[in-house]
Amino acid sequence: MTSSIDPPVTVVIVEDDDAVAALHRRYLETMPEFTVLGRAADVAGALALLERERPELVLLDLHLGDGSGMDLLRRVRALRPDDFDVIMITAVPDRAVVERAVRLGIADYLLKPFTQRDFAKRLGAYSKVREARRRAPAHRPLSQADIDALRDPLGDVRSLPKGLAPATHEAVSWALRGAGGPRTASEIGAEVGVSRVSARRYLEQLVRDGHATSRPRYGEPGRPNMEYVWVD
């Protein structure tokens, strides 16, 4: 969960169907971690809107009124490669299209039709990973694990045990990476926005996977807490 003091992610919707665009906006309005800056229905309108608003995230349809969302993505990436993230939202299940979109650096590819729950799950995962990255100290040199996570943020969690969510796993990973020292489950849970019990499950998974070590923390009243340290 994004902290209330963090500004919401700014979003532009690029979708030629009025009803679908309105649906996406309505879904986003139920998620306080996002705010919609505007909507464009075609390539020309999208180029103008992106130049004017400079969003952090674009929800991009493939078929637009005057061209292709893929062409729009290619043009914008050539001019401003790092300006914003893109989640492609389309009914096209073609492997070649997905591969081209991935090469152009999309953050996700959501296939229509989908439920509001599917939408919230994907956007929530994006928000958690983005926030965890933002909180990681910029001054610390990157390890190979950091670089791998930046290239493919969910790549290490595709085979998680049942009941563990990839987005939360990634957020806990980034929080522990950036901590610069030992942290308890309560401390990581407060950082990420989950309960102590939930944070401990993800931290123990990191220990099992060899990404962290654990040890008792003494010197506090009551039973010692376990504390966790990231292993570079």
C-alpha positions, -999 to 999 in steps of 0.1 A, spaced: 0 0 0 14 34 -10 19 58 20 -5 87 22 24 112 20 35 98 -14 21 116 -44 0 95 -67 13 81 -100 1 104 -128 -16 85 -157 -26 92 -192 -51 69 -209 -46 63 -247 -77 45 -259 -99 50 -289 -131 35 -275 -150 60 -253 -167 34 -231 -134 15 -225 -115 47 -217 -143 57 -192 -141 22 -176 -103 25 -172 -107 59 -156 -134 46 -133 -112 18 -122 -82 41 -116 -104 65 -95 -109 36 -70 -71 34 -65 -57 64 -45 -22 56 -57 -31 69 -92 -44 101 -106 -56 105 -142 -43 135 -161 -62 130 -193 -72 107 -222 -63 107 -259 -82 87 -286 -56 87 -314 -18 91 -320 -19 128 -328 -39 135 -296 -16 113 -276 16 130 -288 1 164 -278 -12 152 -245 21 134 -235 41 166 -244 18 188 -223 12 166 -193 44 145 -190 27 116 -171 46 89 -152 25 60 -166 6 55 -199 -22 30 -204 -19 23 -241 -43 6 -265 -29 -11 -296 -55 0 -322 -60 38 -323 -81 60 -346 -52 72 -368 -26 46 -363 -10 20 -340 -2 22 -304 30 3 -312 40 30 -336 32 57 -310 53 38 -284 82 35 -309 81 72 -317 80 84 -282 107 60 -270 130 72 -297 125 108 -286 122 105 -248 131 69 -238 129 74 -201 100 98 -197 73 73 -185 63 37 -181 38 20 -204 12 -7 -197 -2 -20 -229 -39 -28 -227 -52 -45 -258 -73 -74 -271 -44 -86 -294 -29 -119 -281 -3 -122 -308 31 -134 -296 51 -112 -320 32 -81 -309 39 -89 -272 76 -95 -280 79 -61 -298 62 -43 -270 86 -59 -245 116 -49 -265 102 -13 -264 103 -15 -226 66 -19 -215 60 -24 -178 32 -49 -184 8 -63 -211 -29 -66 -200 -51 -86 -223 -88 -76 -228 -113 -85 -217 -105 -84 -180 -122 -78 -147 -118 -48 -123 -100 -73 -100 -75 -82 -128 -69 -45 -135 -64 -36 -98 -40 -65 -94 -18 -55 -123 -18 -18 -115 -13 -25 -78 17 -47 -86 32 -19 -107 26 6 -80 43 -15 -53 73 -22 -74 76 14 -84 74 26 -47 99 0 -35 124 12 -61 118 48 -52 126 41 -16 158 22 -23 188 45 -16 202 59 -49 237 63 -35 243 27 -28 262 7 -55 240 -18 -72 245 -55 -67 238 -81 -95 205 -89 -78 195 -52 -79 203 -50 -116 184 -82 -123 154 -68 -105 155 -35 -124 156 -54 -157 128 -78 -148 112 -68 -115 90 -99 -112 114 -124 -128 126 -140 -95 92 -146 -81 73 -164 -109 74 -197 -89 66 -184 -55 47 -207 -31 10 -205 -31 -3 -175 -11 27 -152 -18 20 -123 -41 48 -114 -66 43 -77 -61 45 -79 -23 75 -102 -26 93 -76 -48 83 -47 -25 97 -65 6 128 -74 -14 135 -38 -23 128 -26 12 153 -50 27 179 -43 0 177 -6 6 177 -9 44 214 -8 48 213 -31 78 192 -56 97 154 -51 99 126 -69 117 94 -80 101 76 -52 119 99 -26 104 97 -40 69 60 -44 72 56 -7 82 78 3 52 59 -17 27 24 -14 41 17 -50 52 13 -67 86 42 -80 106 30 -116 101 27 -111 63 61 -94 61 77 -123 80 64 -148 55 80 -130 26 112 -124 46 115 -161 54 110 -169 17 139 -146 9 160 -165 35 150 -198 19 159 -185 -15 194 -174 -3 187 -136 -7 187 -129 31 199 -142 64 181 -141 98 192 -139 134 177 -130 168 177 -94 179 184 -91 216 182 -62 240 145 -55 238 118 -65 263 102 -99 259 112 -126 234 139 -116 209 127 -106 175 141 -121 143 159 -96 122 168 -100 85 197 -88 64 199 -87 26 227 -108 11 243 -91 -19 
